[in-house]
Amino acid sequence: MQNRLKEFRNSITKTQLEMANIWGISLSFYKQIECGAKNPSVQTIKIFKNKFPTADTDKIFFN
């Protein structure tokens, strides 16, 4: 997941801080998700999909 989330972030030219702010999570939690130390909850993924409707959440989080 971590590479796909980072690839998505880079494709939309956002920093980790910008992603965390848009997503509504802390920078620390975002970094943990991106590096694979933590997995986002289903609710957190739903919020991500709401904030980034064109993102392929299946590809980013489940493949």
trRosetta pair geometry for C-beta under 8 A, 3 or more apart (Angstrom, degrees):
i j d omega theta_ij theta_ji phi_ij phi_ji
1 4 5.8 -71 -155 44 37 108
1 5 5.9 32 157 -19 76 110
1 33 7.6 -75 125 175 124 75
1 36 6.2 140 60 -100 92 84
1 39 7.5 100 32 -116 164 80
1 60 6.7 59 -151 158 81 58
1 61 5.7 32 -129 -126 119 43
2 5 6.0 -56 -144 38 29 108
2 6 6.2 26 159 -15 64 110
2 33 7.7 168 -101 139 75 48
2 34 5.4 83 -144 164 82 43
2 35 5.3 39 -131 -143 139 14
2 36 4.0 -72 -39 -41 125 94
3 6 5.7 -58 -146 41 31 110
3 7 6.0 35 154 -23 67 107
4 7 5.5 -50 -143 36 31 114
4 8 6.4 34 155 -20 63 102
4 59 6.2 -159 -162 138 140 80
4 60 4.7 -176 130 -130 117 53
4 61 7.8 -138 91 -45 132 34
4 63 7.4 106 -64 64 163 97
5 8 5.7 -51 -149 35 32 112
5 9 6.4 34 151 -20 64 105
5 33 6.5 -125 170 130 176 96
5 34 5.1 -134 100 -115 127 71
5 60 5.6 87 -78 -168 67 104
5 61 7.8 59 -68 -74 104 69
6 9 5.6 -52 -147 36 33 113
6 10 6.3 30 155 -16 65 106
6 34 5.6 95 -65 -164 87 106
7 10 5.8 -56 -146 40 29 108
7 11 6.2 33 154 -26 64 107
8 11 5.6 -55 -148 32 30 114
8 12 6.8 6 160 1 64 106
8 52 7.7 72 165 169 128 158
8 55 6.0 49 -155 -132 139 113
8 60 5.7 -6 -31 -104 147 124
9 12 6.5 -74 -154 47 27 93
9 14 5.3 -96 -164 67 79 95
9 15 7.9 7 172 168 117 6
9 16 7.1 23 -171 -86 157 55
9 19 5.3 -41 -120 -69 115 143
9 34 7.4 -11 -12 -115 147 129
10 13 7.0 28 -171 -82 39 42
12 52 7.7 -112 -39 -129 166 120
14 18 4.2 -132 -166 90 96 125
14 19 5.0 117 123 -57 130 83
14 22 7.3 -52 -149 2 153 139
15 18 4.6 100 49 5 76 101
15 19 7.0 -138 93 -4 42 86
16 19 5.7 -55 -149 37 32 112
16 20 6.3 33 154 -20 66 106
16 27 6.3 84 129 -152 101 90
16 30 5.7 151 -177 117 89 126
16 31 6.0 44 -175 -78 143 82
16 34 6.7 -92 -120 -4 110 161
17 20 5.7 -54 -146 36 31 111
17 21 6.3 30 155 -18 65 108
17 27 5.4 -12 -106 -106 69 121
18 21 5.8 -57 -147 38 30 111
18 22 6.2 27 157 -16 66 107
19 22 5.9 -57 -145 39 29 108
19 23 5.9 20 159 -12 66 115
19 30 5.8 141 99 -159 104 142
20 23 5.9 -63 -141 45 25 107
20 25 5.3 -96 -153 78 77 74
20 26 6.2 -29 -172 133 129 18
20 27 4.5 -154 26 -89 173 53
20 29 7.2 127 -132 64 111 82
20 30 3.8 -108 -84 -24 99 148
21 24 7.6 33 179 -72 28 35
22 51 5.4 132 150 179 93 135
22 52 7.7 74 133 -52 130 95
23 30 6.7 135 51 -95 141 113
23 44 7.8 38 173 -171 114 87
23 47 6.5 93 -169 120 72 109
23 48 5.8 -2 -129 -97 106 75
23 51 5.7 -155 -101 48 51 164
24 47 6.2 -90 48 168 122 139
24 51 7.5 -168 -5 -64 98 144
25 29 4.7 -99 164 82 115 127
25 30 5.5 141 93 -56 113 86
25 33 7.9 47 108 -7 159 137
25 44 6.9 42 -71 -144 135 115
26 29 4.5 93 59 8 88 100
26 30 6.8 -148 95 -6 46 85
27 30 5.5 -53 -147 36 33 114
27 31 6.3 34 155 -20 66 105
28 31 5.9 -56 -151 35 28 110
28 32 6.6 27 152 -18 62 106
29 32 5.6 -54 -150 36 34 113
29 33 6.5 35 152 -19 66 103
29 38 6.7 -67 -155 70 70 156
30 33 5.8 -56 -152 35 32 110
30 34 6.2 27 154 -17 67 109
31 34 5.7 -56 -142 40 31 110
31 35 6.2 13 163 -5 67 111
32 35 6.4 -62 -139 46 25 97
32 37 4.3 -83 -157 72 80 110
32 38 3.9 40 135 10 115 114
33 36 7.8 38 177 -69 28 23
33 37 7.8 -76 -55 54 21 72
33 38 5.4 -55 -73 78 59 92
33 39 7.3 93 -123 -124 80 19
33 40 5.5 29 -120 -48 131 95
40 44 3.8 -125 -175 94 104 129
40 45 5.3 133 108 -54 122 78
40 48 7.1 44 147 -23 167 134
40 61 6.9 -70 49 -126 112 130
41 44 4.6 100 51 4 75 101
41 45 7.1 -136 96 -3 42 85
42 45 5.7 -54 -151 37 33 112
42 46 6.4 38 149 -23 65 103
43 46 5.5 -50 -150 32 33 114
43 47 6.6 35 151 -19 64 101
44 47 5.6 -49 -151 33 35 113
44 48 6.5 41 147 -22 63 102
45 48 5.3 -48 -150 33 36 117
45 49 6.4 38 151 -20 66 102
45 57 5.8 110 -178 -168 103 131
45 61 5.6 -8 -119 -56 127 177
46 49 5.7 -52 -149 35 33 112
46 50 6.5 36 150 -20 64 104
47 50 5.5 -53 -151 35 33 115
47 51 6.3 25 153 -13 66 109
48 51 5.9 -64 -148 42 29 105
48 52 6.0 -25 169 32 69 107
48 55 7.0 -68 148 73 96 149
48 57 6.5 129 99 -109 114 116
49 52 6.7 -74 -126 66 23 72
49 53 6.6 61 170 -106 63 48
49 55 6.8 -131 -113 67 56 104
49 57 5.0 -41 -81 -47 104 145
50 53 7.0 4 -150 -71 21 83
52 55 4.0 35 127 -11 115 125
55 60 6.2 -4 168 -20 111 143
56 59 4.0 31 115 21 118 116
56 60 6.2 144 89 -17 67 89
57 60 5.5 -57 -137 43 35 109
57 61 5.5 -9 177 16 73 116
57 62 7.5 55 135 -2 68 104
58 61 7.1 -75 -128 54 15 80
58 62 5.0 -51 -157 47 56 121
58 63 6.6 63 145 -32 72 100
59 62 7.5 -21 -44 51 9 77
59 63 5.3 -20 -136 15 45 131
